[in-house]
Amino acid sequence: MKKSAIVIGAGMGGLVAATHLAQHGLRVTVIEKNSRPGGRCDRISREGHHFDTGPTLMVMPLLYEAEFAALGADMNERVDLRRIDPTYHLVFDDGSQLSLTSDMDDMRYQLEAIEPGAFEAFRRYLDEGRRHYEVGTEKLVNRDFRTFGDFFNLDNLPLIYQLKPFARHFDHMSDYFQSNRLKAAFTFQDVYMGLSPFEAPATFSMMPYTEIAHGVWYPRGGMYALIEAMAGLARDAGVEFVFDTEVKQIVIKDDRARGVVLEDGAQLRADVVVANADLPYVYRELLPPGEMAEKMAHKRYSCSTISFFWGLDCLCPMPPHTLFLADDYRENFVSIIRDLAMPANPSVYIHSPARLDPTMAPPGQDSLIAVVPVGHLAENKTQDWGEILDRARDHVFRRLALLGITDLPDHIKFETSFNPLSWRKRYNLVKGATHGLCHNLTQLAYFRPGNRHPDYENLYFVGASTHPGTGLPTAMVSGRLVAKRVTDDLGIYQIGRGSSKARRKPEPVI
Ligand SMILES: Cc1cc2nc3c(=O)[nH]c(=O)nc-3n(C[C@H](O)[C@H](O)[C@H](O)COP(=O)(O)OP(=O)(O)OC[C@H]3O[C@@H](n4cnc5c(N)ncnc54)[C@H](O)[C@@H]3O)c2cc1C
């Protein structure tokens, strides 16, 4: 008789784990509280306007490609991708701009205008980023650390100097640039790891490297097209979905997961349970209280966002990805991470999806997403999200005025907005932390919560707050690693039809 698995949550990690398990002969049911798959990679559609609510940047394309291949699928046949270049338009407080592009002549011209000698420094920085990317993806991301010895061994010893884990990213940038703006331009990506560049290890130079070298991509139809492709693969493999149904409890008996209890009290049994819901929430709400739940409460959480989704009645001449990068960069992070607040002069990210795919807005109109990073939900202080939301909106309008866009408020047909409470309510993210547990040194690699419960041997964890970490491609890797662990535990050994491709070395692009 087929073994059965229940997957709690249809986020990217849950979808990938479910698909692998079904491909390996398990009877898999995915239970999702919302009415469609995707989790944080969600979509809002209204009056012909479409918005990706979470991810808007497809970075590390080689990881995506490898994970589709591991499921026996060709990503490029399933998703219609185009490369975005320039990747970001950075706008500084005085209105000056820097476009990040893989066109090296253009980069030379722009960087030298900011700081003589900066282009050669940039080449050196990219070279370091390449080493960090290659070693990091092979030794940290694609690895499953099941035991102490899997991480602490002679083979991994060189990582201490190869990956510069003890150098702080922003300080380390002084080896390359004098200009604080340039240091900011190549470290802001640390936010994706839930970290301030003043704390993040220099290892994360891998992110600006991969953005420039392998590109930032956009699927036709938005990032949600990736979810549709993955959910399609899951259905093809025989995965069954149950939507609009919240799991209330994971049933544990004799140190094993026996199944789940749903919101209406119904009990479903399974041989294996895989939790894709945010891990701290799983410990806090779905499992019996214990030491691990207590430990989770004391872990470090990433920041959150106020996100605006605006349907406009006219075209707004914005590039696809614009980042207004505040000059008071350090104060921004202090305010967000230490004070759990919104900075006085926050950096702002604007995404204009219709520049990349005209079907994201009705003809002659536009869809605009504005994201303002803020602290996550505080337990011991009052945060007035209504007031913060109004301040954030005014601030975005002021920023847009730097580009000569002064009449945006007159053209907003409708607004939908998310704040940290929305993130918590919609996806059960503890503290509304959009990227889950952050990636500081004590929550990285072997130190990050693993993909299997330490005591309950048939309870597995997949997704952003588990190994290897946050982001869509890493959620996919997490799904494969979990499925491998399940099949190893069950004695099924042929995981990953395309696994050799999954471990393929990235090819240099520049
Ligand atoms: C604003 C924002 C911007 C981002 N930008 C990017 C980006 O540009 N690029 C990138 O790669 N990544 C980005 N990310 C990160 C990325 O979205 C996440 O890391 C990734 O989607 C997490 O996937 P996951 O597998 O952990 O599942 P999640 O997306 O967390 O999904 C878990 C699912 O479990 C469901 N669930 C929870 N509790 C229950 C329950 N009790 N019963 C049933 N179902 C339950 C939830 O509804 C959800 O659908 C961004 C995230 C946010 C929020």
The ligand as an SDF file (V2000), in Angstrom:
LIG
                    3D

 53 58  0  0  0  0  0  0  0  0999 V2000
    7.1370   41.4050    0.4670 C   0  0  0  0  0  0  0  0  0  0  0  0
    7.9950   40.2160    0.0870 C   0  0  0  0  0  0  0  0  0  0  0  0
    8.9040   40.3330   -0.9430 C   0  0  0  0  0  0  0  0  0  0  0  0
    9.6870   39.2440   -1.3140 C   0  0  0  0  0  0  0  0  0  0  0  0
   10.5140   39.3660   -2.3930 N   0  0  0  0  0  0  0  0  0  0  0  0
   11.1560   38.2720   -2.8590 C   0  0  0  0  0  0  0  0  0  0  0  0
   11.8180   38.3180   -4.1210 C   0  0  0  0  0  0  0  0  0  0  0  0
   11.7880   39.3410   -4.8170 O   0  0  0  0  0  0  0  0  0  0  0  0
   12.4470   37.1810   -4.5530 N   0  0  0  0  0  0  0  0  0  0  0  0
   12.4260   36.0300   -3.8270 C   0  0  0  0  0  0  0  0  0  0  0  0
   13.0030   35.0180   -4.2590 O   0  0  0  0  0  0  0  0  0  0  0  0
   11.7830   35.9540   -2.6280 N   0  0  0  0  0  0  0  0  0  0  0  0
   11.1360   37.0370   -2.1390 C   0  0  0  0  0  0  0  0  0  0  0  0
   10.4200   36.9610   -0.9790 N   0  0  0  0  0  0  0  0  0  0  0  0
   10.5220   35.7450   -0.1460 C   0  0  0  0  0  0  0  0  0  0  0  0
    9.6620   34.6100   -0.6770 C   0  0  0  0  0  0  0  0  0  0  0  0
    8.3760   35.0670   -0.9570 O   0  0  0  0  0  0  0  0  0  0  0  0
    9.5430   33.5330    0.3830 C   0  0  0  0  0  0  0  0  0  0  0  0
   10.8200   33.2090    0.9180 O   0  0  0  0  0  0  0  0  0  0  0  0
    8.9360   32.2540   -0.1720 C   0  0  0  0  0  0  0  0  0  0  0  0
    7.8140   32.5360   -0.9620 O   0  0  0  0  0  0  0  0  0  0  0  0
    8.5620   31.3830    1.0170 C   0  0  0  0  0  0  0  0  0  0  0  0
    8.0220   30.1810    0.5870 O   0  0  0  0  0  0  0  0  0  0  0  0
    7.6690   29.0650    1.6420 P   0  0  0  0  0  0  0  0  0  0  0  0
    7.8020   27.7510    0.9610 O   0  0  0  0  0  0  0  0  0  0  0  0
    8.4140   29.2560    2.8960 O   0  0  0  0  0  0  0  0  0  0  0  0
    6.1300   29.1960    1.9260 O   0  0  0  0  0  0  0  0  0  0  0  0
    5.1340   30.3940    2.2850 P   0  0  0  0  0  0  0  0  0  0  0  0
    5.0700   31.3150    1.1620 O   0  0  0  0  0  0  0  0  0  0  0  0
    5.3440   30.9170    3.6460 O   0  0  0  0  0  0  0  0  0  0  0  0
    3.8000   29.5210    2.2900 O   0  0  0  0  0  0  0  0  0  0  0  0
    3.3660   28.7730    3.3900 C   0  0  0  0  0  0  0  0  0  0  0  0
    1.9040   28.4530    3.1780 C   0  0  0  0  0  0  0  0  0  0  0  0
    1.3840   27.8160    4.3500 O   0  0  0  0  0  0  0  0  0  0  0  0
    0.0450   28.2600    4.5210 C   0  0  0  0  0  0  0  0  0  0  0  0
   -0.3460   28.0090    5.8990 N   0  0  0  0  0  0  0  0  0  0  0  0
    0.1280   28.6160    7.0180 C   0  0  0  0  0  0  0  0  0  0  0  0
   -0.4480   28.0970    8.1230 N   0  0  0  0  0  0  0  0  0  0  0  0
   -1.3010   27.1330    7.6870 C   0  0  0  0  0  0  0  0  0  0  0  0
   -2.1880   26.2580    8.3470 C   0  0  0  0  0  0  0  0  0  0  0  0
   -2.3120   26.2440    9.6820 N   0  0  0  0  0  0  0  0  0  0  0  0
   -2.9360   25.4240    7.6070 N   0  0  0  0  0  0  0  0  0  0  0  0
   -2.8430   25.4170    6.2550 C   0  0  0  0  0  0  0  0  0  0  0  0
   -2.0170   26.2430    5.5770 N   0  0  0  0  0  0  0  0  0  0  0  0
   -1.2450   27.0850    6.2830 C   0  0  0  0  0  0  0  0  0  0  0  0
    0.1170   29.7270    4.1610 C   0  0  0  0  0  0  0  0  0  0  0  0
   -1.1530   30.2590    3.8570 O   0  0  0  0  0  0  0  0  0  0  0  0
    1.0450   29.6930    2.9570 C   0  0  0  0  0  0  0  0  0  0  0  0
    0.3230   29.5370    1.7560 O   0  0  0  0  0  0  0  0  0  0  0  0
    9.5900   38.0160   -0.6040 C   0  0  0  0  0  0  0  0  0  0  0  0
    8.6650   37.8990    0.4300 C   0  0  0  0  0  0  0  0  0  0  0  0
    7.8560   38.9680    0.7560 C   0  0  0  0  0  0  0  0  0  0  0  0
    6.8010   38.7660    1.7970 C   0  0  0  0  0  0  0  0  0  0  0  0
  1  2  1  0
  2  3  1  0
  2 52  2  0
  3  4  2  0
  4  5  1  0
  4 50  1  0
  5  6  2  0
  6  7  1  0
  6 13  1  0
  7  8  2  0
  7  9  1  0
  9 10  1  0
 10 11  2  0
 10 12  1  0
 12 13  2  0
 13 14  1  0
 14 15  1  0
 14 50  1  0
 15 16  1  0
 16 17  1  0
 16 18  1  0
 18 19  1  0
 18 20  1  0
 20 21  1  0
 20 22  1  0
 22 23  1  0
 23 24  1  0
 24 25  2  0
 24 26  1  0
 24 27  1  0
 27 28  1  0
 28 29  2  0
 28 30  1  0
 28 31  1  0
 31 32  1  0
 32 33  1  0
 33 34  1  0
 33 48  1  0
 34 35  1  0
 35 36  1  0
 35 46  1  0
 36 37  1  0
 36 45  1  0
 37 38  2  0
 38 39  1  0
 39 40  1  0
 39 45  2  0
 40 41  1  0
 40 42  2  0
 42 43  1  0
 43 44  2  0
 44 45  1  0
 46 47  1  0
 46 48  1  0
 48 49  1  0
 50 51  2  0
 51 52  1  0
 52 53  1  0
M  END
$$$$
